[in-house]
Each structure stands twice: as C-alpha cells, then as structure tokens.
Amino acid sequence: MDIVSALFIENFQLRPVPGPSTRVDITGAMFSLPAPGQPPVTLTPHLIVLVRSRRSDPSNGVLEVVFRDEEGEQVARNVSPFNIEPGKFTYRLVRAELEFAGFGTIEAHCRLVPSQQTTVVPLTLLPPVAG
C-alpha cells in the first residue's frame, strides 16, 4: 500500500463516473490559513489521505498521523484502521484538535503502519487578516 496524496482541505466529494470509476473533487486545499484571533488558538482542520492498494496487498491497513510542532514535539495523534479492496483506492479523513501557541507551523506526519515511509504535510498559522 502507498499514500498517494495527503492534503489539508476545506471539503471533498466523491463522484461516480462511467467505468465504473470514481472522482474525488477536492476544494480548498491549503498549506496555511489566517488565525481567527490572537494565539493561542485551537483549530480542527480536515486532512484527507488517499491510499492505493496493489492487487497483491492485504485488504486491511492502519494509517497513523502524528502532528508535530516546529520543535518536533507531538501535539496530536490519530490512528485509523481501514479496509481496502486489493487493486483499489481508499481515503481516510483525519480531524485533529491542533493547538497553536503562536504563529507557526504544525506538520502532519502520515504513514501506513508498519512502513517507515512518511508523507509530511505542513499547516502554517498566519496572523489574522486585518479588517
């Protein structure tokens, strides 16, 4: 199994098309966002992780996402078992409460257990928009 993509997003929708096939419509992919106020703030962004399975892969797996701050300290963790039909794709939607003590970046370290290969996705908290 492999992680095909991992993104912080605003929304997604699955849409069937002839084949049979499926489209994943992703909107609002982001790597940063303005703070809703002055830190500390807690945010709950959505992280979508797309996984593919080879025909020879087992039909189940485990996705582990560890969220780390800029010092490398773990600030949240999510473990999600899943089933996947061999030769197909699946997704996991991860939502964690991320506390930002100040402006900066938290990284989501995504891996399929027991693999050591990690896909890292940053989310940076920016100062609030003036206005």
VEXVEXKE-180033 format. One record per residue (C-alpha): residue in three letters; z, x, y. Coordinates in steps of 0.001 Angstrom, whole numbers, padded with zeros to 6 digits, always signed. Each point is the difference from the previous one (the first is absolute). Example, Ala and Ser with C-alpha at 12.3 -4.5 7.8 and 13.67 -1.06 7.14 Angstrom:
// VEXVEXKE-180033
ALA+007800+012300-004500;SER-000660+001370+003440;
END
This chain:
// VEXVEXKE-180033
MET+000000+000000+000000;ASP-000660+001070+003568;ILE+000993-001091+003477;VAL-003295-000857+001687;SER+001447-000778+003423;ALA+003294-000606+001769;LEU+000219-001420+003538;PHE+002434-001702+002326;ILE-001661-003314+000883;GLU+000448-003232+001915;ASN-001679-002232-002586;PHE-002276-000113-003037;GLN-001870-002627-001971;LEU-001618+000038-003440;ARG-003430-001616-000149;PRO-002090-000600-003149;VAL-003710+000809+000089;PRO-002695-000376-002674;GLY+000192+002445-002824;PRO+002847-000844-000693;SER+001409+002266+002646;THR+002681-000061+002670;ARG+000059+001184+003590;VAL+003173+001131+001767;ASP-000237-000886+003683;ILE+002497+002203+001856;THR+000809-000568+003666;GLY+002125+001953+002403;ALA+000180+003294-001883;MET+002343+002177+002040;PHE+001556+003418+000199;SER+002081-000705+003113;LEU+001426-002915+001940;PRO+001914-000523+003239;ALA+003729-000606-000284;PRO+001155-003562+000709;GLY+002718+001516+002210;GLN+001997+003182+000396;PRO+001180+001672-003223;PRO+001791-000345-002242;VAL-002259-002698-001452;THR-000597-001311-003518;LEU-003558-000851-001038;THR-001336-001627-003179;PRO-003677+000989-000198;HIS-002207-000840-002985;LEU-001369+002868-002069;ILE-002841-000843-002389;VAL-000673+002387-002883;LEU-003234-000421-001988;VAL+000079+001323-003578;ARG-002817+000466-002491;SER+000277+000258-003761;ARG-002389+001816-002298;ARG-001031-001831-003182;SER+002133+002449-002012;ASP+003142-000457+002173;PRO+003034-002040-001079;SER+000260-003545+001321;ASN+003216+000550+001938;GLY+001332+002429+002553;VAL+002620+000562+002659;LEU-000606+000603+003704;GLU+002730+001901+001836;VAL-000056+000195+003801;VAL+002518+002238+001751;PHE+000159-000267+003791;ARG+001021+003253+001720;ASP+000769+000825+003623;GLU-001250+003101+001830;GLU+002845+002101-001436;GLY-000999-001019-003523;GLU+003031-002243-000513;GLN-000499-003142-002105;VAL+000431-003128+002158;ALA-001202-002607-002540;ARG-001381-000235-003535;ASN-001924-002614-001974;VAL-000796+000007-003725;SER-002473-002598-001246;PRO-001146-000395-003621;PHE-003441-001539-000479;ASN-002520-001050-002637;ILE-003677+000856+000294;GLU-002921-000767-002252;PRO-001589+003274-001208;GLY-003126+000786+002001;LYS+001089-002217+002916;PHE+001748+000246+003377;THR+003265-001467+001269;TYR+002102+000194+003126;ARG+003661+000166+000877;LEU+001324-001276+003304;VAL+003089+001940+001077;ARG+002258-001084+002827;ALA+002983+002145+000944;GLU+002507-000196+002817;LEU-000602+003173+001972;GLU+002583+000983+002581;PHE-001372+002218+002748;ALA+002839+001792+001840;GLY-002530+001184+002591;PHE-003716+000291+000589;GLY-001646+001935-002818;THR-001561-000253-003429;ILE+001093-001309-003367;GLU-002205+000868-002978;ALA-000513-002142-003093;HIS-000275+002291-003049;CYS-001811-002089-002656;ARG-000293+001064-003647;LEU-000657-001515-003383;VAL+002882+000953-002314;PRO+000118+002453-001772;SER-002843+001714+001917;GLN+000905+002614+002579;GLN-003115-000758+002079;THR+001124-001576+003272;THR-001939-001871+002674;VAL+001729+000255+003374;VAL-000490-002616+002746;PRO+001565+000532+003446;LEU+001277-002697+002357;THR+000858+001154+003517;LEU+002189-001974+002375;LEU-001297+000278+003590;PRO+001782-000890+003248;PRO-000153-003703+000915;VAL-003027-001215+001912;ALA+000854-000381+003701;GLY-000641-003356+001454;
END
